[in-house]
Amino acid sequence: MSGFTLLDAIVLVAYLAGTTALGVWAGRRQRGTRDYFVAGRQIPWWAVLFSIVATETSALTFISIPGLAYTGNLGFLQVVAGYILGRIGVALLLLPRYYEGEIVTVYTLLQQRFGLATRRLTSIVFMVTRALADSVRIFATAIPVAIIIGDRVPRAWAMPSAILILGMLTIIYTWRGGMRAVVWTELLQAGVYLLGGVSALVVLAGAVPGGWTAILDQAAAAGKLDALDFSFDISRPHTVWAGLIGGGFLSMASHGADQLIVQRLLSSKNLREARRAIIGSGIVVFGQMALFLFVGIGLWVHFGAQPFTTPDSIFPRFIVEQMPVGLTGLLVAAIVAAMMSTQSATINSLAAASTHDIYLPITGRSADDPRTFQVGRRFALAWGVALTGGALLFREQGTPVVVVALGIASFTYGGLLGVFFLGNFWPRARQRDAIIGLSIGISTMTFVVFARQLTAAFPGMGEALGPFARIAWPWYVLIGTTITITVGVATSLLFPARTGTPPTPST
């Protein structure tokens, strides 16, 4: 048991200081909101690609994905394969519309198509969902840091201290540097945590007699290497159908209707480079997920299938207690890197949505107004504090944190994606249809997502709620999208627009 030594602490502190300094340096020439939020559309496609990878995988990949393989098998790769299909859909169907004009937030298109109310509503839905989901991600990252300092401070203060330290450092360089700081620090962060994952594979090979040959033999005998499940059971999250269909729709929503990712795509130089970045990121993410799932397989053999109370604590515990001196600091830095990349991206995208979708329409100011730039920075600071505060309120539970975060995002993603589909592919739809469809879609999915908790709280309702409680999370976006589109189409047919009503409101 190596513990966390002075050398590990030096490695971790050096990383934190270096990342913060890089972020401040990268953002030293901000001239306005276009620079601050989309880096003047001058980021090369390969940098956008790795920025997307770093943003979407976050610390949950590093912490929770090994836990999924430890307690299950490689079935999660079926969902990740669906992610690639969803990205192709975004590249072909949605990205061309995003590059038709000079937009900063994706919800601007909904104002052009439906009206200001739709833009505001969808932007608010994004902000609430993203804030909740990423507060969970910040909490997840604090787990290994809390383990490190748990013996040095009272246990009750370990997690809050870790959350505050990580949150405040990320706020500093994101507030100062804007999108350029986000993208270039994410390149460093992605490199660090991928190196950390590979290092874990090497250490596990030396820790298990017989190395990876023995690990794979034991895992295969126990069915841990199974990756395909063709059964059609809507209650099982890791099947071919749930993965390719459900995962595809989840990826289409997260990369086509979520400002967090679309803002990176809008930082690309042109449509062609944005397409290369989004499709390439899917391939890289597949390899990255496979890497961390195999880490989980190695941990399962290393620990002799020992049960853990929370799957998210398995890999952090191995890092702190089993890794060689110096490498422990690198791997903890890798987890911290994954969190900081996602939090910085989230802060910037939330600030962009607040500024362009809420503040500017209310005040009537121009995006080029110098005061708008200052307001955008203030929003970034406020959202950074809010995310850190949300993480402090979260409590650890038996469910892997990755599932909690994906579940939070999924119950609104379907509604958002459905509104974009209505706008692009159903000319009869008006603002009323979009808002009614979105409202009913999200309301229904809130009921579906929390059906399991309602069943536990009200046992008498178990028979009525049972079918909804059994729906696995990869299907949430497809169901929400279908409901939103169906309701929007139905209202447009039942209550058609009056003769002479313009089909697309102008901004």
Order of alpha helices (4+ residues) and beta strands (2+ residues): alpha-alpha-alpha-alpha-alpha-alpha-alpha-alpha-alpha-alpha-alpha-alpha-alpha-alpha-alpha-alpha-alpha-alpha-alpha-alpha-alpha
